[in-house]
Every structure is written in C-alpha cells, then in structure tokens.
C-alpha cells in the first residue's frame, strides 16, 4: 500500500511490551519509567488481527520490538502465530540479547528468521555502566545461541554519541568483523528535539524511502518514529486506525513528545 508520497508501506514494527530488563542510560532513567498496566497492552489476538489486516494491505515484513520483547510472556507463541499467517516473507526481532540464549532455538523453530542485537561496547565494565543492570556475557551467549539456531544474518545495533570511530564503537566493529556479524551504527537520537540521522550500515533515517509504520504495545499505530501522530486500534478499530496511519504518514520526521524509546521500539 502506498502513502501520499508514493512510498510502498510494507514493513510493520510491533512493540509487544514497554518493559525491559535493562536500564540503558540513553533510553530510560535508572529508576525506570512508568509502565503500562496489563489491561492497556494488546493481547496476542489483537496483534494477530492487526498483522492479518496489514498483510491484506501490503505488509510483507514484521519486526518484533519492545521494550525488550523477550520479557513478554508467551513470546514464542506469538512468533508462531505470526509466521503461520500467509503472506509474511520476513519476521525479525530486535533484542538486547540478555535472554536470547534461553529463547533462540525455540524462536527459530517458531519461524523467526533473524535478530538485531543491541551492543554498544565489548568492554564488560562499560557495558554494565551503559545498561546499569547487564552482564555482557549474557549477550555473548545470546549471539552464539542465535548463530547455533540459524538466525541469520545476526546484526548488531551499536549506539554512538557522534560517529563510529569512537573507542567503544571501534571495538564493536572489530568484534563483529572477527565473528561474522553485521554491524549498524546508530547515532544517539532525541525524540523530543527531533534529533536523528542516517544509520551507518542500515537504512534507518532515510525519510524519502521509509517503508514502515509502528504499532506500540498499547495499540497506537504510528506512521513515523518522529511524530506525535498516532491512531489507536482499540479506539478507532483496526481498519480505520491502519488506513489513517498510512494516509497521514509525514514526508519526514519532526518531533515526538508523546512517546519514549522504551515504549515505541526504535
């Protein structure tokens, strides 16, 4: 399905939870953020209904995000249900990798194709400082579990302050080169000020060719990461919300003062 700027919208990113088992410094304060009550979060049945409608209107690619999607109870079941829908060509997941060692094999068996894993440094002390709660060895185990499960390609998302020549970023690049991983460098963004840039090694930030819409955990369909526009599927119904999100997708991102990265999935 094409938006008003003739972009083919075929990519749906689904935030299945706003909860996370880390507290990364650029994502949320140390004390965390107010979380949605369980009754606000979409059920699997609602998510499947939205995916089915999206497929009939041109969606071929789905990515599961959070928060941290692996803390959502029953996540393997959801992946199984999504991959069973005819018309899905690609389903991936973005994760911090902490629980991936536990879930990788089951996710692959459920039909997940590939993963993006967040990793901003390979230094254990720096990793703990950035994430506040994380043990980098859990991420390394998750990477190896993803490899063993056949989740290819394994892409590493590395957030940088300014550029990929920073010390931590250079270490991540070297690690990825030695381990057959693809790396993407993402400059630290700010939703409220509209600060974003092109993703090095990926296609994010290219507004002119953006092909995605986003579903938040509480049912808001958002046409752009950097916009306050949202259309709630529970309030409007799936069809009206979906079509409104496509019709009102802006030509370029601006600001988003109604969401946080912790609940929109990046």
JONOR-V391967 format. One record per backbone hydrogen bond with DSSP energy under -0.5 kcal/mol. NH is the residue of the N-H (numbers start at 1). CO is the residue of the C=O. E is the energy in kcal/mol with one decimal. If there is no record, write none. Layout:
<<NH;CO;E> <NH;CO;E>>
This chain:
<<3;7;-2.0> <4;246;-0.5> <6;3;-1.8> <9;1;-3.2> <9;7;-0.9> <10;8;-1.1> <10;211;-1.1> <11;211;-1.7> <12;61;-2.7> <13;11;-0.5> <13;213;-2.4> <14;12;-0.5> <14;63;-3.3> <15;13;-0.6> <15;215;-3.2> <16;14;-0.8> <16;65;-2.4> <23;131;-2.5> <25;130;-2.1> <27;24;-1.8> <28;24;-2.4> <32;29;-2.0> <40;37;-1.8> <41;37;-0.8> <41;38;-0.6> <42;217;-3.1> <47;43;-2.2> <48;44;-2.7> <49;45;-2.0> <50;46;-2.0> <51;47;-2.5> <52;48;-2.8> <53;49;-2.1> <54;50;-2.7> <55;51;-2.6> <56;52;-1.7> <57;53;-0.6> <57;54;-1.1> <58;55;-1.4> <59;54;-2.7> <60;10;-2.4> <61;10;-1.9> <62;90;-2.6> <63;12;-2.0> <64;92;-2.6> <65;14;-3.4> <66;67;-0.8> <67;19;-0.5> <68;19;-3.0> <69;67;-0.7> <69;94;-0.6> <71;68;-1.9> <72;69;-1.5> <73;71;-0.5> <75;72;-1.5> <78;74;-1.9> <79;75;-2.2> <80;76;-2.3> <81;77;-2.2> <82;78;-2.4> <83;79;-2.7> <84;80;-1.0> <85;82;-1.7> <86;84;-0.5> <88;85;-1.4> <89;60;-2.5> <89;87;-0.6> <90;60;-1.5> <92;62;-2.2> <93;114;-1.2> <94;64;-2.4> <95;93;-0.5> <95;116;-2.7> <100;97;-0.7> <101;97;-0.6> <102;99;-0.9> <103;99;-1.4> <104;100;-2.9> <107;103;-2.7> <108;104;-2.5> <109;105;-2.2> <110;106;-1.7> <111;107;-0.7> <111;108;-1.0> <112;107;-2.5> <113;91;-2.7> <114;91;-0.9> <115;153;-0.7> <116;93;-2.8> <117;155;-3.2> <118;95;-2.1> <119;157;-2.7> <124;122;-0.6> <127;123;-2.9> <128;124;-2.1> <129;125;-2.0> <130;126;-2.6> <131;127;-2.8> <132;128;-2.0> <133;131;-1.1> <136;134;-0.5> <138;135;-1.6> <139;135;-0.8> <140;136;-2.2> <141;137;-2.3> <142;138;-1.9> <143;139;-2.5> <144;140;-2.1> <145;141;-2.2> <146;142;-2.4> <147;143;-2.2> <148;144;-2.5> <149;145;-1.8> <150;146;-0.6> <150;147;-1.1> <151;146;-2.5> <152;113;-0.6> <152;150;-1.5> <155;115;-2.3> <155;153;-0.7> <156;182;-3.6> <157;117;-2.5> <157;155;-0.5> <158;156;-0.7> <158;184;-3.0> <159;157;-0.6> <160;186;-2.1> <166;163;-1.2> <170;166;-2.9> <171;167;-1.9> <172;168;-2.0> <173;169;-2.6> <174;170;-2.2> <175;171;-2.4> <176;172;-2.6> <177;173;-2.4> <178;174;-2.0> <179;175;-1.2> <180;176;-0.6> <180;177;-0.6> <181;176;-2.3> <182;154;-2.1> <184;156;-2.9> <185;200;-2.5> <186;158;-2.7> <186;184;-0.6> <187;185;-0.6> <188;160;-2.9> <190;195;-2.0> <194;190;-1.0> <195;190;-1.8> <196;194;-0.8> <199;204;-2.4> <200;185;-2.2> <200;198;-0.5> <201;199;-0.6> <202;199;-1.4> <206;203;-1.1> <207;205;-1.4> <209;206;-1.3> <210;207;-1.2> <213;11;-2.1> <214;222;-2.8> <215;13;-3.0> <216;214;-0.5> <216;220;-2.6> <217;263;-0.6> <219;216;-2.0> <221;219;-0.5> <221;231;-2.4> <222;214;-3.5> <222;220;-0.7> <227;224;-0.6> <227;225;-0.8> <231;221;-1.6> <233;219;-2.8> <236;232;-2.6> <237;233;-1.4> <241;237;-2.2> <242;238;-2.8> <243;239;-2.6> <244;240;-2.0> <245;241;-2.1> <246;242;-1.9> <247;243;-2.6> <248;244;-2.0> <249;246;-1.2> <254;226;-3.2> <256;191;-2.8> <263;260;-1.7> <264;260;-0.8> <265;261;-1.5>>
